[in-house]
Amino acid sequence: MTRPATDNRRPSFARDFPRTPEVDALVDAFARGDYARVRAAAPDVERSEDPATRDAARMLVDRTRPDPLVLVLLGIATALFVVIAAWSIGK
């Protein structure tokens, strides 16, 4: 059984989120690092009638996406590895 996120375990950006069971479950999963659960459950929460609840779910999903800078740096590192490996093999 998981413990609900208390206010001191709740991420600072989520302190103003509405306190509904659906949003609290997403915040708990986010706080535990269970981003797969956040991404899986968020579409159901995004269909809510309450705009604050929808915005909270979207923000949590956005925070589980990789940083674009990290993706660029990973691509550069991969390209550099391939070039060095090809140069080393062709030498």
N, C-alpha and C positions, 0 to 999 in steps of 0.2 A: 504494500500500500504506500502510495506516495504522499508526502506531506504537502499541503498547500503552501504556496510562497507567502511568507509573511512580509510585512512592509519593509523589513530590513534586508530580506533576500530578494525582493522585487527589484529589477533593474531600475535605475534612476529615470530613464526615459519612459518607463511604463507606470510611473507613480500616478499619473493623471488619467490613465486608462479607466474606462468604466468597469466597475466591479460586478461583472456578470459571470456565471459559471463557465461559459464558453471562453471568454477572454482570460479568466483566471487559469483555466486549463492550458491555454496557449502560452501564457506567461510562465506558468510552472514548467512546462516542457522546455521553453526557451532558457529559463534559468538553470535547468539541469543539463543543457547542451544537447537536448534531443531535437535537433533542427528538422529531422525527417518527419517527426510527428507534427511539428509546427506547420511545415509545408503541406502535409497531408490533411490536417484538420482545418486549416485556414479557409479554404474555399467554402466550407459550410458556414463558417462564421461570417464571411464576407457577404453572404446572402441575407444577413440580418436587416431588419427594418431600421435599426438605429444607426445613423451615420457615424457616431463616435465608435461604435463597435466595429463597423466595417473598416474605419480608418485604423483602428488599433490592430486588427488582423493584418491589414496591408503593411503596416509599419513593421510588424514582427516578421513577416515574410521577407520584406526588403532587407531587414537586418541579417537574414540567414544567407543572403546571396554573397558570393565572393566579391571582394573589392576589385574593381576594374584595373587598378594599378598593379595588383598582384598578378592578375591574368596577363597583363602586358609584360611584366618582368619574367614570368614563367615562360612565356613565348620567346623572349629574347634569350633566356638561359638555354632553352631547348635548341634554338637555332645555333647558338654559340657552340653547344655540345656537338651538334651534328657537323658543323664546319670543322671543328678541331678533330673530331673522330675521322672525318673524310680526309683531312690533311695528313693525319697520322697514318692512316691506312695506305694512302697514295704515295707516301714518302719513300 
